[in-house]
Every structure is written in structure tokens, then in C-alpha cells.
Amino acid sequence: MNSRFESRKVYVAASFMVPVGRYNGKEREALSFLDLAEKTGEIFKESPIRQREIEAVVVGSQNPSAFSGVDNLAAKVAGILGLSGARSVLIDTASSSGASAFENAYLEVASGRSEHVLAIGVQKMSDVSTTDATRIVAGVIDRDEAEFGLTMPACGALVARSLMERLNLSMEEWTAFSSLLTQRAQRFASRNPYAHLRFELPVEEYYRQIVNGKNYRYWWPLRYHDFCPMSDGVAAVILTAEPQDVMVTGIGSATDIPTIADRNYFHSFPATVAAAEAAYGMAGVKDIRSFAGKMHINMHDPFNGFGPINMVDLGIVSQGRLLDALLDDELTGENGMFPTNLTGGLKGRGHPLGATGMIQVVENHRMIADGKFRAGLSHSIGGPINNNIVILLEQTGHYERRSHEPYKPWGLPSLGKLKPKDVTVERLLSESGAVEGTFVSATTRFDYKSGEPESVVVIVSCRAANGKSHRFLFGIPGENYEQVRHLAAGDRISLERINNEILLNRMPVRRFYQKTIAGVVEMAGTGWKRLTGKGGGRSETGDESPSGTSWKIPGKIFTKTGK
């Protein structure tokens, strides 16, 4: 007897999205959160599925109450769309919420529970300031790590630093690489009428803005143009059991541990690898590169370090091509073997958090429906790189003509392990009052006006009483930046307690924030300046932004290192 679950085939009947941007009455028309959601009703104008046939509504959104003050969200959205009576549910997996909503809607149909489901991803970030948005987003991070100052841009900076060290890149080389990736994203975004940042940003302008202070340092080594804009957006699809031209052939999702310090490494994202393998196994695709020339890849690139890693984790390119794959139009350009993020990606098109995963699906669906591609792979990251979704759409005929025997993936990467609850800094210091360890990594945040370092996030490894080494993340005041800057991986560090104060190499450890239901709020009395949501204007050396003569525009400095 075959006990394997046999799911129904699921098809995309229709898709819809609005242009990404800020619906604040200045950049785009003034729309509330529910006004944006109501826009999805237009999907029925082009849908073979009628409004009254919808049996369930699945809404994906990150922290809608904190951002827009909207509770009981799914029922309200169903109501304004005239779908009250249908099942409704809210999905919040942080910035992968839209993709997770799609997955949940897929399961509704695949299981036979529903024939037709409306899935929506919606986000209104412009209801709050950039400062407040930064704090709200930090709420998805582990409580202790968030209170020590870790934010999502800080995570992006730690990933970038890891790539620099792994690939032995100097700061000048990393800046050149970032300028080329930014130029690429904006080249495609400038052609996309639905993109938030519809302009080109040539390498020369990237460097020019370093000099004039517009492209300031944010978190070392990130600059302002190295990450995505704060955006609003909404997108929707109708999934159905009735055959259509485009079908869902693979979905995979996976999680990583919630803490950053306990990760084994930052140069690869295990949750992406596991989610991709699950999607490929479901679709019966042994090698995704067999889709060369037929598939558009829509991957999650909110920071310049993420995109190159994603291409390897998704199995598109080898580790040897991590550095140059996205810069090679013959490989990832619009006429390349694996066209990637042709709509600008998160950096150019914009990243309205809980809507982004659904937007990626809609973009892929449109490209397939228009005959540009036979398949579309979308990839969404949620939380601190730990709730990831991969979705494969295909032209129905393409799927039916190829071999598609499903299989279970194996050999997936191992994850780091959370520290035991009894392994704490307080306990480490309880007996001797001091302990030695090693430096792992760090990143520094700079004030965008003064260029002064505001705070430093440091990861160290210490041996506990159980004989095992565990990693800890700390916040250090910005005035200690020079002491941290010279530390390299493996350097010896000391932790000690003096007069009830914890010191790292005699630098005071500080908790700068307190995590609440509404997100992360600044703690009184810390002396830490309010986050501005922008960034620092100095280089990693602490010097002023370099003059035009001290920075060279990169030539073709990145070459193919493998196949």
C-alpha cells in the first residue's frame, strides 16, 4: 500500500500587483493599508474564477499591527473584498510572509479542501518613520540579540563581512563589487514600470555619491545603496484546481535557528538550500540547471551580499562563480542561461516586506503567461535569514512533457545549535569573574550626519563549563570602535565582570534596546543616539569619506573562477 500523500495539481488562474512605492500622498497616491488590500479586487477582472467561487482568503503581511495598527487582518480583508463567509487566515513569517501565504493557499487546494483560493501579500511600511520601521523589523530577531543592537541591516553587514573574509576581498574590492551589483539592479529596475526606484545608477555615480555623502556608510561594510528601499505594495494570485496554462510544480520551505551568534557560518543560508531541495524534489527536478534558457529566477536580494550567496544555495551556479555570476550577462542577464531578477530585485524594485514573496510569484507568472519563459523560480527569505520559501511555477505543457517523478532530498546542510539555557554569560562569570575566548566577527553602525560610530555588534566564542565552545553576541558603545576594528577572527578576547558590569576586552557591554510587543524600543539612559534609518558617512577606517582621487572606478576586476 502506497502511504505517500498524493496532492492535487494546483494552477495559477490569475495574478495582480500594484507598482511598488510609497503610497503616502507624496510619491504615490495616499492609500491606507486596507485601501491597498482592496486593490486586489481587480484580479477578478481578468480571472476565469469568479469572486463568489473563492472559498478561502490567505493574507501574508509582516507585523501589520505594528506598522499600520490593523488587527484581525484577514477577516477585514475578506470583508472589503466582498468575500466574507470564506475562510480567512493571516500568515506572518516576517519578510517571507507573501511567499508563505502562497504556500498555505497552495496546500488548501492541493489537499482538496478548497477548489479556489485567493492569496494576498500586502505591506504598508510608509505608515511609520524609517526609524520606527527599523525597530519593528528588529522585532523578528532573537530577544537578547535585538536588545544588544542587532538589526536586519546588521545581519546583512555580517554576511558581507563573511564574504569579504572568505573570498579575501579588500574593502576597495568589496566596494567595487557592490557598485557593480547596484548598477545591475538599477539597470533592470529602470525598465520596470512597477519598480520603486526607476532609475539607473552607474558605477561612476555610485562612487560620486560616496564622495558627496549621499552614499554613506550604514553598517560596516554596507553603504546606503547596498540595500533595498522601504516600500509599500500588494500582490495577489488565485490558485485553483481547474487546469490553467501555468501550474505550481514545486514548493519548499525550511527554517534555521533563530539566533545569529549560534550559526555555523554566514556565507551560505541552510534554510534556502533545504527549501530549494524540497521544491525540486516535489517537482521531480534532479538538476535545476536543466532549466537553462527556460526559467526566470526571482531571488531575495535585500543586501548586496545576499544575491551571490542565493545563486549558489539555489543550485544555479557553483561556489566558484559566486563572485561573478550576477555580473555576467551571458549567465544571468536577460538573454543568459539563467536570467535573474530582471525586474530589479528587492534592491531596485523595492521590498515591501510581507508583499515581496507574492510580488515575485506574480512577476514570474506574468513572464510565463507572456511566453517569455517556461518556468519561474522565486525565493523569499523571512526573519534573520531563517524562514525561507522556494516556489517553482511552470508552463503546464512544459511540466507534462518532461520527466517529473518526485523524490525526497537528502544530504542537506546541518544547522548550528542553540546554546543550552543554562549557558549564559552570567554563569560563565559567576565563579572566576573572568573568562577567555576568541573573536568571531563584528559590524559597526555609523551616524549618517557626523560619520561617528554609534554602536558595535560583536560575536565572540567562549568555552563553557560543559567543555564546549558557544558563541555570544554583545553590543559595544560606538566610542570603542577603534578597539574592535583591529580584531580579526580567532584573536583572543577576555570577558570579565567588574562592579556588576560586564566588560569585553575592558570595553563595556551594553543593552541598547528593549523588545516589546510593538517591536524594539530604545532603553532610557543608555546614551545611544536614536536610529535614523540612514547610516554612517565614514569608511571602515574611521576616516572621512574619500576624495574623488582616492577611489578608482573598477574595471573588469572580477573574473570567472569556475564553471
Buried (B, 14 or more C-beta within 10 A) or exposed (E): EEEEEEBEBBBBBBBBBBBBBBBBEEEBEEBBBBBBBBBBBEBBEEBEBEBEBBBBBBBBBBBBBBBBEBEEBBBBBBBBBBBEEBBBBBBBBBBBBBBBBBBBBBBBBBEEEBBBBBBBBBBBBBBBEBBBBBBBBBBBBBBBBBBBBBBBBBBBBBBBBBBBBBBEBEEBBBBBBBBBBBBBBBBBBBBBEBBBBBEBBBBEBBBBBBBEBBBBBBBBBBBBBBBBBBBBBBBBBBBBBEEBBBBBBBBBBBBBBBBBBBBBEBBBBBBBBBBBBBBBBBBBBEEBBEBEEBBBBBBBBBBBBBBBBBBBBBBBBBEEBBBBBBBBEEBBBEEBBBBBBBBBBBBBBBBBBBBBBBBBBBBBBBBBBEEBBBBBBBBBBBBBBBBBBBBBBBBBEBBEEBEBEBEEBEEBBEBBEBBEEEBBBEEBBEEEEEBEBBBBBBBBBBBBEEBBBBBBBBBBBBBBEEEEEBBBBBBBBBBBBEBBBEBEBEEEBBBBBEEEEBBBBEBBBBBBBBBEEEBBBBEEEBEBBEBBBBBBBBBBEBEEBBEEEEBEEBEEBBEEEEE
